[in-house]
């Protein structure tokens, strides 16, 4: 249809007699021929409607499926929060006590039960310090040596005192500490994943 309209306009532009009629105040009439290259038959109409409906159904079904597949990768891997360790009555004053806790960690589609060990130190004043068991040099596991009264990293001979300060070796900083709180005689630490 647009093509036919353009053909009629081009005839007007090149026909001086039509311009003469326009100057006289006559109205211009266009006749449109419905037979053109853009004529859509019944089959083409049904095919285009079926294609549009198919695309809409694909979007309605496909978007939730894509969201279902991608969502675990976008979700946070873990939740920070307070974790219960041990009752204070189980800690000996002045001696770092190993305490274990478990957390459920989800990475994408994979769920893992992670168990970690920390060392709780009860001071004579009643304050509690909880130290990580991960060396600050290359993340090896440290262990408490009761005969030497120090934490020892077996990988590169890093040595820490009972408060977690570096005594010797390559560790660049002291052992990490956890925030603690005591409620009803139970020790809690704040864990960030």
N, C-alpha and C positions, 0 to 999 in steps of 0.2 A: 504494500500500500504506500509506503514511504517513497518507494521508487517511482510509482505512478504520479504521486504528488509532485515530486521533483521534476518529472518529465513535463507536467502541465505548467509548472512555474518557468521552466526553461523555454517553453513555447511562448509564454507571455512576454518574457524578456526580449525575445527576438522578433516579435510581431508588432510593428508600429501601429497597425490598425487597432489593436486592442488598447494600446495606450491612448489613442485618439478617442476611443469610446469611454475610457476612464475619465478623460478630461471633461467629457460631456455629462458626467454624473450617472452613467449606467452602471448597473451591478454586474459583477463578474461571477459566472457560475462554472463550477468544476463538475465534471462527470467522472465518476470513479468506476473502473472496471474491476469486478471482484475476482476475475481470473488473473492471477499473478504468480510469480515464482515463490511467493511466501504463503501460498494457500496451504493450510494444514488439513489433511484428511482425517477421517475417523481413526485409522490405524495409528497415524503419527500422534494424534491427541491421546489415545489410550496408552500408547507406549510412553509418552512423556509424563502422563499422570502416574503410571505404574513406576517409572523411574524416580519421580519425586517422592511417592509413598515409600518406595524401597529405601531411599536415602534417609527419610525420616525415621523409619523403623530401625535402620542400622544405627543411627545416632542414639535413639532411645535405648537400644540394647547395648550398643558398644561403649558408650560413655561410662555407665556403671561398671562394666567389666574392666575397662582401662583403669578406672579409679580403684577398683578392688585389687588390681595387680600392682599398682604403683604406690598405694597408700602405705604399706609397711616400710618402704624405703624412705618415705618422708616423715614418718612418725619418729618421735624422740626415742632414743635407744633405751633410756632408763629414767627412773624417777628418783629425784633426790629426796631424802627424808631421814628421819630418826630411826635408828636400828637398835634394838635391845641387845646388849652384850651379856653381862653376867651380874648376879647380885654382888653388891659391895662386900658382903661377908666372905666371898670366895677369894678376894684379893689379899695378898700378904703385904704389909707396909714395907716400902723400900725395895721390893723385888718385882721386876717387870713380869707380868703374868700373861702368857699367850691366850688370846680369846679369839674364837672363830665365829663368823657369821656368814649366812648365805643370802644371796639376792638373786632374783630372777631377772635376767638381762635378755632383751630381745633386740636382735640386729637383723632388720629386714624380715625374712620369714623364719629365721632361726632363733629358737628360744634356748637359753642355756641357764643352768643353775650354777652361779658363780659362788665359790666359797673362798673367803679371804681370812687371813689371820692378822690380828693387830696385837700390840703389847700394851697392857694397861698397867700403869704405875701409880700405886696409892702411896701418897706421902704421909709422913707422920702428922702433918697438920690436917689431914682429911681430904685434901685436894687430890683430884685424879687427873693424870695426863695419859692420853692414849696416842701411841706412836704407830706409824705405818711400818710394815715389815718389808718395805720395798726400798732398796738402796737408791740414793739420789744420783749415783754415778751412771750405772747402766741398767737399772731396774732389776737387779738380782734380789733374791730373797735373803734378808738378814736373819740371823738367829741369835738368841741370847745365850751367852756362855757364862754359866754360873761360877765356874772356877776362876775366870778372869774378871768377872763383873762388868762385861762390856758386850755390846752388840757387834757381831763379826759378819762381814760380807765375804763369802767364800770365793767369789769370782776374782776380785782384785785386791784382796786384803784390806778392805776399808774397815775401820774400827770406829765405833760410836760409843759414847758413855751412856749411862742409864737414862739420861735426859734426852738423848738423841743427838747431842752435839758431836761434831767430827773430831776424833782424836788423832787419827793418822790415815794415810792412804789417799786415793784419788777423788773421793766424793766431794763435790763442790759446795754442798750445803748440808745442814742437819736433816735428820729424818723428818718427814712430814707429820704434822699433828692433826688430830681430829677435834672438832668442837664436841664438848661433852655436856651432859646434864644428868642429874640423879633425881629419880622420882620413885618414891616409896621403896627406897633401898636398892633400886635397880639402876645399873649404869647404861646410859644410851649414848650413842655417837651419831653425828650427822654425816651421812655419806652422800657424796655427789657422784653420779655416774657419767 
